Amino acid sequence: MGKNIYVGGLPYSVTEDQLRELFSPYGVVDAVRVITDRATGQSRGFGFVEMRTEAEAQQAIKALNGSQLQGRRLVVNEARPQEKRPGDNRGGRRRY
């Protein structure tokens, strides 16, 4: 299983292909996901990259954290597990 990396501060115009290209020099990129707004489809300015190994992930984090992409400063670190939100187990919207 690969190592998941959080990438924040992304330009809203960045594509998954551009993000993959940015991380590729540091190792094998298994997956890339730019998070988008459900309603508008526009990027929310962050995403996730999955690298093949821990060593490759650490090398990418060290090299890219604080770097610039299209004039924006990137925040690159180890992704934390997604926190459970209240109401996640309901399967839908709260109705009164």
CORWOGI-V512049 format. One record per residue. N is the residue number from 1. RES is the residue in one small letter. PHI is phi in radians with two decimals (999 if undefined). OMEGA is omega in degrees with one decimal (NA if undefined). Layout:
n	res	phi	omega
N	RES	PHI	OMEGA
N	RES	PHI	OMEGA
This chain:
n	res	phi	omega
1	m	999	-177.8
2	g	-1.38	-179.7
3	k	-1.86	-176.1
4	n	-1.56	-177.5
5	i	-2.10	174.1
6	y	-1.54	176.9
7	v	-2.23	-180.0
8	g	-1.94	179.5
9	g	1.37	-178.9
10	l	-1.21	171.0
11	p	-1.06	-177.4
12	y	-1.14	-178.6
13	s	-1.57	-175.1
14	v	-1.17	178.9
15	t	-1.82	176.7
16	e	-1.09	177.8
17	d	-1.10	178.7
18	q	-1.14	179.0
19	l	-1.17	176.4
20	r	-1.06	179.7
21	e	-1.10	179.4
22	l	-1.12	-175.9
23	f	-1.57	-175.5
24	s	-0.98	179.5
25	p	-1.08	-175.6
26	y	-1.74	178.2
27	g	2.60	-178.3
28	v	-1.34	177.8
29	v	-1.73	-178.4
30	d	-1.45	-177.4
31	a	-2.71	177.6
32	v	-2.42	176.6
33	r	-2.51	172.6
34	v	-1.62	-176.9
35	i	-1.40	-178.3
36	t	-2.08	175.4
37	d	-1.23	-178.1
38	r	-1.10	-175.3
39	a	-1.34	-173.6
40	t	-1.80	-176.8
41	g	1.39	179.7
42	q	-1.38	177.2
43	s	-1.00	176.5
44	r	-1.69	174.8
45	g	1.55	175.3
46	f	-2.61	-179.4
47	g	-2.87	-178.1
48	f	-2.37	177.3
49	v	-2.23	176.5
50	e	-1.89	179.2
51	m	-1.71	-176.0
52	r	-1.11	-176.4
53	t	-2.24	176.2
54	e	-1.05	-178.3
55	a	-1.10	178.5
56	e	-1.13	179.9
57	a	-1.09	-179.5
58	q	-1.13	177.9
59	q	-1.11	179.3
60	a	-1.15	179.3
61	i	-1.06	-178.6
62	k	-1.07	-176.4
63	a	-1.33	-169.6
64	l	-1.78	-179.9
65	n	-1.11	-179.3
66	g	1.53	179.0
67	s	-1.34	-178.0
68	q	-1.84	172.5
69	l	-2.36	-179.2
70	q	0.89	175.6
71	g	1.44	179.7
72	r	-1.99	-179.6
73	r	-1.45	-178.5
74	l	-1.49	170.1
75	v	-1.95	-176.2
76	v	-2.20	177.8
77	n	-2.68	179.2
78	e	-1.12	179.4
79	a	-1.29	174.8
80	r	-1.60	176.0
81	p	-1.05	-179.8
82	q	-1.11	179.5
83	e	-1.37	177.2
84	k	-1.29	-179.9
85	r	-1.67	176.4
86	p	-1.04	177.3
87	g	1.53	-179.1
88	d	-1.07	-176.1
89	n	-1.53	-179.5
90	r	-1.41	179.0
91	g	1.44	179.6
92	g	-3.09	-179.6
93	r	-1.36	176.3
94	r	-1.28	-179.5
95	r	-2.17	-179.4
96	y	-2.02	NA
